[in-house]
Amino acid sequence: MAVRNSQTSTLKLKLQTGMNAKGEPKVAIHTFSHFNPAMADDDYLALGNAIGKLQTLPVLFVGRTDSADLTAE
């Protein structure tokens, strides 16, 4: 059975930086690291929305990425 080690989580904000020649949005992704992986998704969303209000660019989405090293038990 596999065991998770070194679990980490990141919060990602996708921001619209402008429009390209085709009229499609240009985007930038800001990543905030070292969050507690046990944090609830609702807390990530609330935090992402709060950080988004501090941005000068419009926020397109708030995302979460979890990662861990796997080893055999």
Backbone hydrogen bonds, N-H to C=O, Kabsch-Sander energy under -0.5 kcal/mol:
donor,donor_aa,acceptor,acceptor_aa,energy
3,V,71,T,-2.9
5,N,69,D,-2.9
8,T,67,S,-2.6
9,S,35,F,-0.9
10,T,65,T,-2.3
11,L,32,F,-2.7
12,K,63,G,-2.7
13,L,30,H,-2.6
14,K,61,F,-2.4
15,L,13,L,-0.6
15,L,28,A,-3.3
16,Q,58,P,-2.5
17,T,15,L,-0.6
17,T,26,K,-2.6
18,G,26,K,-1.0
20,N,24,E,-2.9
23,G,20,N,-1.9
26,K,18,G,-3.0
28,A,15,L,-2.3
30,H,13,L,-2.8
30,H,28,A,-0.5
32,F,11,L,-3.0
33,S,31,T,-0.5
35,F,9,S,-2.2
39,M,36,N,-1.9
44,Y,40,A,-1.8
45,L,41,D,-2.4
46,A,42,D,-2.4
47,L,43,D,-2.5
48,G,44,Y,-2.9
49,N,45,L,-2.6
50,A,46,A,-2.0
51,I,47,L,-2.7
52,G,48,G,-2.5
53,K,49,N,-1.5
54,L,50,A,-0.6
54,L,51,I,-1.2
55,Q,52,G,-1.2
60,L,14,K,-3.7
60,L,58,P,-0.5
61,F,14,K,-1.1
63,G,12,K,-3.2
65,T,10,T,-2.1
67,S,8,T,-2.5
69,D,5,N,-2.8
71,T,3,V,-2.1
73,E,1,M,-2.2
